[in-house]
Amino acid sequence: MVTVSNIITIFEKKSQLTLFNLKTMNYSTIKKTIALSLVSLMAVGAANAQSTESAATTNAKVFGGSGQYNTWSVGVNVGLPSLVLATGGYNGFDHWTPTLGYGVYIKDQVAHSFGLQFDYNGGTVEGTSGSRPFVTNINGEHYTSFKTTYNQFALSGVVNVATVDYLRRKNAINFYLSAGLGLIYYTPTLTGAVTPGFPTTATSSFSSSQIVAPVGGGVKFRLTDALALNVGYTENFIDGSSFDGANQYPVRSHYSFGYAGIEYSFGPKSKPYLEWVNPVAMMYDELYDEALRQEVAALKGRVTNVENAVRDLKKDSDGDGVSDQFDKCPNTPAGKVVDGAGCPLNIPAPIDTSLFVRKGTMMAPAAMVVQPYTNIQFDFDSSVLRTTSYPVLDASSADLRSSGAMCELDGFASSEGTAAHNLKLSRDRANSVKTYLVNSGVDAKKLKVKPYGETHPIANNDTEEGRVLNRRVEFKKH
């Protein structure tokens, strides 16, 4: 199994070999060696990333904030700086001489797909005039080669291109793009003046600093949860024209840096590093959490029980307006008027007036008819309905349900006791009538209670007979 120490050993050997060959190999051989080294590192990194693939879940939750992750990392790298850009551009010295560059950075991973990175890069860039006989500087002097040493500081934003992986639980490879702004301090040295009158060993050197804008991209291979192999390429655009010493204004200077290195994320081992967290896996874990699924299933069961109970309460098999739960007379024939218990009311048929004989002739005896909306009487200091009041209440309920009319229930009391007590007693009597009517199927919104206490008597409160009549509830149908 490939380990981190193996990777570092291979990397060191490759670096040493490259430095040695810079002095002994030709340009073509050097390019092949560099390419082979980078490909070897990428292959080893990818293999190790795949071998450490883990299906373990984390304690991190979606929308749980950055505090549940490790977000800081540091990295080091080495590589090859050059005047030549992959995207093209003019270079006074058009032949690249391979040299060594190096860098170190610290990064804060702000989100799954974005981080802020502070870089330091240093090294040397060398080149010759190549196909040209010489390069002319701003003073008109001709030189055949240059060597620039530099130190660069920059702050960049890094965007991860592949943070969501639908194939694996953990990302093994991340691609990224970066762009930033900083300062570069450099000292170019020009060699080999060929202007007549100048010695061939003449040199020219100076120092300068300029704003620089690094733009690049790369790929990272996860070696462990805390360690990654980082391979990238950056093009650096300088706000000046003298990086190679020629100072060929208005052409702006630039250089590139291809590198490979190691990045280490630090923090508690119990927390995952944010850059390698796959949001899809996190959402899957939360959605299929066993405890949550059991809780949802139990909640569904409770909702189902409530729905069944409500359905049973509303069930009215005989359609008489009284649910089966409270229907004491099931299977009532259709069209029958029932009381609050669902039992048919004994309401006589209308009197046939054709049986009456005018002008002294005999007429058929009329049957007793229960009149709705007759006053409801109460015992002394009581709001309990008398059983003798049920027929009137049932007849009133049937009429209100069929007509849908509004009705005001006015409560009264006799003059015994205080006025406050009698007002409360009259309200309780009116509410007793309302409760009966609502239980029998009358819409509560159609009934209004209004207490009057001992006011508005209909009989003399000085006699018992009068006080009996004043203990009442009156109906006012609208």
Sequence and secondary structure as in RCSB ss.txt:
>XXXX:A:sequence
MVTVSNIITIFEKKSQLTLFNLKTMNYSTIKKTIALSLVSLMAVGAANAQSTESAATTNAKVFGGSGQYNTWSVG
VNVGLPSLVLATGGYNGFDHWTPTLGYGVYIKDQVAHSFGLQFDYNGGTVEGTSGSRPFVTNINGEHYTSFKTTY
NQFALSGVVNVATVDYLRRKNAINFYLSAGLGLIYYTPTLTGAVTPGFPTTATSSFSSSQIVAPVGGGVKFRLTD
ALALNVGYTENFIDGSSFDGANQYPVRSHYSFGYAGIEYSFGPKSKPYLEWVNPVAMMYDELYDEALRQEVAALK
GRVTNVENAVRDLKKDSDGDGVSDQFDKCPNTPAGKVVDGAGCPLNIPAPIDTSLFVRKGTMMAPAAMVVQPYTN
IQFDFDSSVLRTTSYPVLDASSADLRSSGAMCELDGFASSEGTAAHNLKLSRDRANSVKTYLVNSGVDAKKLKVK
PYGETHPIANNDTEEGRVLNRRVEFKKH
>XXXX:A:secstr
   HHHHHHHHHHHHHHHHHHHHHS HHHHHHHHHHHHHHHHHHHHHHHHHT      S  TT  GGGSB EEEE
EEEEEEES  TT    SS EEE   EEEEEEEEEEETTEEEEEEEEEEEEEEE TTSS EE TTS EESEEEEEE
EEEEEEEEEES    SS SS SEEEEEEEEEEEEEEEEEEE   STTS TT EEE  EEEEEEEEEEEEEEESSS
SEEEEEEEEEEEESSS TTS   TTS  EEEEEEEEEEEEES TTS BGGG  HHHHHHHHHT HHHHHHHHHHH
HHHHHHHHHHHHHH  TT SSS TTT SS S  TT  B TTS B        GGG  STT           TT  
EE  TT     GGGHHHHHHHHHHHHHH   EEEEE   SSS HHHHHHHHHHHHHHHHHHHHHTT  GGGEEEE
E TT S SS TTSHHHHHHHSEEEEEE 
